[in-house]
């Protein structure tokens, strides 16, 4: 970080919305506070709004807190081409956001798909991203098997959800007729303490079925209000889901693009926060065990008991405290990492 994080809370101005130019168009962001930059990158199917509880806390800790709408989401640009959503494009967006806001470096924090986007931003541009926080999805370096081939081996006769998302238009046809109900079910299904329906549940799709067949019945999880759901639904009813789903449709392109970084560790100070009941915590247990090799400067790793996938929304106070403590632990000198 370019300067120390304050150990005292300070009054900060309200959050501000801004559009900034990037090579692929424009990125919408919400920012709050001043100081060293902390760039927050959301996952699927979310928006900058998933960081609503972190923005003021990180700002009060003495940072310039910035949460973006990833390309394809919200008010950010939505290129039509599937390959416009490859990992290299997301990394370029993040670098351009840092520069557009007048900074040279930033700490980057990501959740869900935002976690590998943050990890690869740190991996490819250590000159810009001086530390990396990973929420829900642990870092796993590029490996020897093409991703779609690996995913095709999951689930036996059932189809892994990432495989289900590969064909353009297929998942859109399920989701877009009733976006609000679909995302309500998806958020609920991946929340901590939610019992899956009889006969199965996420992340697999039965032959001829739909992903939503695995959504549970019942009320919204406690972390998600009707107003929150209205916000998310309004975003996707306006933009559709093709841009967000195109991220999944680039996993093989990413594998090809990142061949030069095969097996490469991330050398910057790192943080991991996962949920006990979250899928990636379980499927990627070997990746977490490998952190001493893949994240040699890992500061701390936390699995939140009883928590599901949406860690920074489900466990706001715990995650905020972990983030602020980690930020305060980082080197304060210019350009240090």
N, C-alpha and C positions, 0 to 999 in steps of 0.2 A: 504494500500500500504506500502511497506517496506521502502520507502523513499519519500520525497516530489516530486511532479511534478514541474518542472521548470516553472517559469513564463516568461522566455525569450527564444526566438528561438535560436537554435544552429545548426551549420552545422553538417549534419549527412552523413554517408557513404551511398552509394546506397543499395537498398534492396538486400538481399541474399536469395537464395533458399537452403533448407536443407531437408533431410529425417531423421526422428527420429524413433526409435523403440518404439512400444506400445504393450500391451498384444495381440492385435488382428492382428499384422503385423507391418506396417510402416505408418506414417503420413507425407505427404509432407507439408511444410510450407514455408512462405516467411516472413522474419524478417528484421527489420530496427531500428536502434537506440539502445541506452543503457539506463538502468535505471529500474524502476519498470515495471513489465510485464503487458501488455494489450493484452489479447488473444481474437482474433476476429473469430467468427464462422458464416459461410455463410448459406444460405438457398437453396431452390429448385427453378429452376435448375441453380445453379451458381457455384462459385469456390472461391478460395482465391482472385481472380481478382476483385470480387465485392467490395473489400476493398482497391482498388488501390489508391483511392483519400484520404483515411484515413491514410494509412501506413506512408507516409512522414510527415504528419501534427502531428500525435501522437508522432512520433519519435522526431520531432523538439521541441515538448513540454517537452522533457526530459524523455521519456518512451522507453521501449523495446517493440515495436509494432510487433505483431506476428499474421499473418493471415494463417489459415490452409485450406487445402483441407480436408473436412469431409470424413470419410471412404466411399468408393464407388465412389469418385470423383477424377478427375485429376490423379495425380501421387501417391495418397494414395492407400493402399491396398483395394481390392475389394472381400471380402469373398463371397462365393457362396450361403451360407445358408441365407434364408430370416431372420431368427431370430438373425443373427449376427448384425443386424441394430437396435436392441432394444435400448431404451434410456440408459440403464445401460452401454452398450458398448460404447456409445458416451461419457458418463461421464468419463468412465475409460480412453478413449483416451485422453480427455482433461487434466486429472490429469497427465497422463504419459508424455504429451508434456511439461507441466510446469516443471516436474522433469528432463526430458531429457535436457532441456535448462538451468539447473542449478539453478532454482528458487525454493523457498518454497511456495510462494503465487503469485497470479495474480488477476487482475481485468479481468472479462470476459464480452464480449459484443457479442450479437448475433442478426441476422436478419432473418426473416421468420422462417423456421425450426430451424435455429441457435438460435432463441430467446428461445423457450422451452428447447433446449439443454443447453443453457447458464443458464437458470433459474433452471433447474434440477441439473446442475453441482454445482450451488451455494447452492441449497437446500440440496443436499446429502453430499457435501464436503465443508462446511463453513470454515474448517481449511485451505483449499487451495485457495478458491475463495472469496476474501474479499469484493467485490462489484460486482454488475451485471447491465449491460446496455441492455435493451430490445428494439429492433427496429421492428416495424410493428405488431408484435404479442404480445399482453399484457399477463402478467402472470395470469393464472387461475389454482388454485390448483386442484389436482385430486379430482373428485367428485364421486357421487354415481352411475352414469349410465355408462354402457359400451360404449366406444366411437362409435363403428360401429353402435350400436343401435340408438345413438343420431343422427349420420349423416344420417341414413336411414330415419329419420323423416323430414329432410330438403327438401325443393323444391317441395313438393307435387308429381305430376306425373313425374317430372324430377329428375335426379340423381345428387346428390352433387358430386363435383369433387373428394373428398377424397374417397367416395364410389366407384367411377369409377376407381380409382387407385388400388383398393384392389386386384383384380384378377391378378396373375402373367401373364405377357405376353400381357395383353389386351392393356394397354396404350403404351407399347413398340411397338406394331404393328402399332399404329397410328403415333408415333413420329419418330422412327428410319429410315424409308425409306427416310425422308427428314428432318434431324435434324435442319439444319439451318433455313429453313422456319418455322418450328414449333416453335422453341424458339423465333424467331423474332416475331411471332404472339402472343406468350404468354407474352413476355416482353411488347409488345405494348398494349395488352389488359388490363394489370394491371397498366399502367402508368396513371398519373394524366391528366385530360383533354381530354381523349380519349373517343369518343362516341361509344357505343356498336353497333353492327349490328342490323338491324331491326328484331324484333321477339325474341330478347334475347341476351345472352352473358354469360360470365363467372359469377358465378362458377358452372353452372348447365349444364347437358348434357341431351338432349331429348332422349326418348326411341329409341334405334337403331342408335343413332347418335354418334358423336365424340366430344371431348372437343374443338377441333379446329373449329368446326362449329360456335362457339361463338367468334372467333377472328375477329377483325375489319380489313377492307381494309385500305390501306393508307401507308404513309411513316413511317420509324422508328421514335420513339420519340427522342426529341432533346438530351437527355442524353446519347443515345446509338449510337455510330458511326459504320460505316461498319467494321472498324478494330476491335472494341470491339466485334461485333457480330461474326466476323471471329474467334476471340480467343475462345469465348464460344462454337461455333459450332465445332471447332477443338477438344476441350476437349471431347465433347460428341460423336462426330463421332469416336473417338478413344476408349472411355470407354463404350459406350452404356448408357442406362438410367435405367437398372435394379437395380443397387446399390442405386442410388438416390430414385427411387420409392419404394424400400424396406423399407425406413424410414416410409412411410405412412402405410405399411403393418404390422407394429408393434404397432399400437396404442392400440390394445387390450392387447397385451403382456405388454406394458408399464403400462397400467391401473392395471394389475395384479401385476406387479413388485413393483409398488409404493403404494401398499395398506397401508403400514405402515405410509405413509406421507399424508394420505387423509386429505384434507382441510388445510394443513400446510402452514403457511406464510413463506416468505423469510425474514430473519432478517438483512441482510447486506444492506448498502446503495445502492439505486437503481435509475435508470433513465429509462424513457420510452419516445420514439419518434415514433409517428405514422403519417400516411397520412390521410388527410381529406377524400379523395376519395378511401381509401383502404378498401377492404372487411373486414378484421379483426377489424378495427376501428368501423365498423358498426355492424357486427355480435356479437362482443364481448364487446359491450358498457357496459354491466353489469359488466364485469371483470374490466374494467377501473374504473367504479364507486366504485368498491370494493377495490381499491388500499390502502385506509387507513387501511384496515384490512389485506389484503394479502401481501402488501409491506409496513409495518409500518415505515420503514426508507427511504421511497421514497424521493429523493432529489428534483426532478422536473419531470413533465410530460408535453409533448408537442404534439399537433396535428398540423401538418404543413398544412396551408391553400392551397388548390388546388393540393396537392401532392397525388400521387398514392402509390403503394406498394414498389417501389424500392428506399426508402427514402435516403439512403446514396449515391446513384448515381444520383437521380433526384435533390436533394437539397444539393449538396456537401458542399457549404460554410456554410449553416445554420447548418447542422448536425455536421460538423467539429467543429464549434464554440461551439455548445451545448456539444459535447463530451469533448472537452478540458476544458471548464468551469467546467463541472462535475468532471472530473479527478482532477482538482486543488482543488476542494472542499472536497476531500476525506481525511479521517484521515491519517496522515503521519507516525504514530508510527508502529514499526514492529508487524505484526500479528493483528493489529486493524481491526475491521469490524463493 
